[in-house]
């Protein structure tokens, strides 16, 4: 049975960065949890991580990311690149099914198991089942409003929750200012 869940969105605007996620976890056609928290703070709250995919896989990745951040505390892109390399090269890690969005005060990065470390040019990352819906909403709100990064994340996730059957509107938003 395929486990599906999650919409994670990051937005960077006016020196602020926010990341948010919905709370839904679905197995097959059944919602098994509606209030999961998929955002974690690392490195004394200087780094925020959101994950989409299998929860156990995502937690394994976050542990490895935290180790990489300790090795490269002032260089988030380097830590994420080292994680992506390890994820791609290690036989056990290669089987992990997750995507990770990582932000700090300077960088927004998407890390995947295929070795990708992507920094979006517009500062917006959307991952998970409803990620593209939230991404589209955030891009529109960035162009048409003066909302803060956190407000854009919240409203975009609400829109995604109205469209995507694997997302809901039980939203958690975290910020780094």
N, C-alpha and C positions, 0 to 999 in steps of 0.2 A: 504494500500500500504506500503510495507516494505521499510524503508529508509536504504540504505547501503552506506557505505563510508569508506574511510580512510585506510591508512597504517601509523602506527607509529613505529619508530625504535629507540632504544637507544643502544649506544655502549660505552664501557668504555675501554680505552687503554692508557697506559703510563701516568697515573695521570690525564688524561683528560676524560671528559664525554660529549657526545653529544646526542641530541635527535632531531629527525626530523619527519616531516609528510608531506604527499601530500595534495593537496587542493581540491580533488574531493568529492562532495556530490551527491549521486544518489538516486532517488526515482523510484522504479520499474526499468524500463529499460531506464530511462531518466536521463541524467546528468543535475542537476539543479543549480549547482555551481561548478566552477573549481578552485577557489582561496580562499577557506576557510582556516583559520589559526587555527590549532588544538593543538598548543603548547602554554602554558601559563607559565609565570614566577611568582613565589610566594615568600613570605618572603624576600623581598629586593633582589630579583634575586638569592637567594641561593638555591632555589628549582625550578626544571622545571617539568612540568606536560604535558603529551600528552594523549589525549583521543580518544577512538574509540567507536562508537555507537551513540545513539541519542544525539544530541547536548544539548538539554535542560537538559537531565539526567546528562550528563557529567558536565555541569555548576553547577548543584545542588550538585554534588559530590565534585567539586573543592571548592565550598564555605564551605562545611563541612570539607574538608581536611584542608583548611586554618584555620578554627577554631581549629582543632585538633593540627595543627602545632603551634598555639599560646599557647595551653595548654602544649605542649611538644616541645619547640623550638629547643632543642639540640638533639632530638631523633626521627629522621625520621621513623625508623622501628616501634617505639611505636605509633607515630601519625597515621601511615598507618594501624596498627593493630587495633587501636581504631576505625578508619573509617570503616574498614572491619566488625568489630563486630556490629557497629551501622547499617551498610548497610544490614547485614544479619538479624538482629533482628527486625528492624523497618518495619512495614507492608507497609507503603508507599514507603520507600526506596527499599524494596525487589523487587519492580516492575520496578526499573530503569534498562535500558538496555544499559550498557556501560562497558568498561574496561578502567583502568587508569594505565599508566606507569609513575612512579615518580622517579626522580633522584636528588641527591645532590652530593657534592664532595666525599662522602664516600659510598653511597648506590644507588643501582638501584633496584626498586621494582615494581612488577606487583600486582595490587590490583583489586579483583573481588567481585561481589555481593554474591558469594557463601561462602565468608569468607576467601578466599585465599589471602595471602600476600607472594609472592614468590620472592626470591632474586636469580637470575640465577648465576650459578657457573662461567660462562664465561663472565658475565657482559653485555650480549646482550639480549634485549627484543624486540620482534616483535608482535604487536597486530593489529587487524583490518582485513579487507578483504584481503589485500595483505601482512599481517604480516609474514606469513610463508615463502613467497617468499623473502622478505627483510631479514628475519632472516637467511635463507640459504645462500643468497649472502654475508651477513656480516660475517658469520662464515668462508666462503671460503676466503674472502678478508683478514680476520684476519690472516689466516694461510699462505697466499701466497703473501702478500704485506707488506710494511712498512708504509702504509697510516696512517694519523691521524684518530682519532675517528670521527671527523666531515666529513672528506673525505670518510670514509667508510660508514657513514650514508647516505651521498648524493648519492654515487654510488649505494648503495644497494637499495635505494628508486627509483632511476632511473630504475634499473633492474626490480623491482617489478611493476613499472608503465608500463613497456613494456609487462608484462605478465597478470596482474590482470585487468579485465575490470572495477573494482570498484575503481581503483587507477589511478592517472595521474602523470605527471612529473613537476607539479607546486609545488616545494619543498621548505619548510622552515626548516632550521637547526639552532638550538641554542646550545650553549656550556657553560659549567662551567669548568674553568681551575683550 
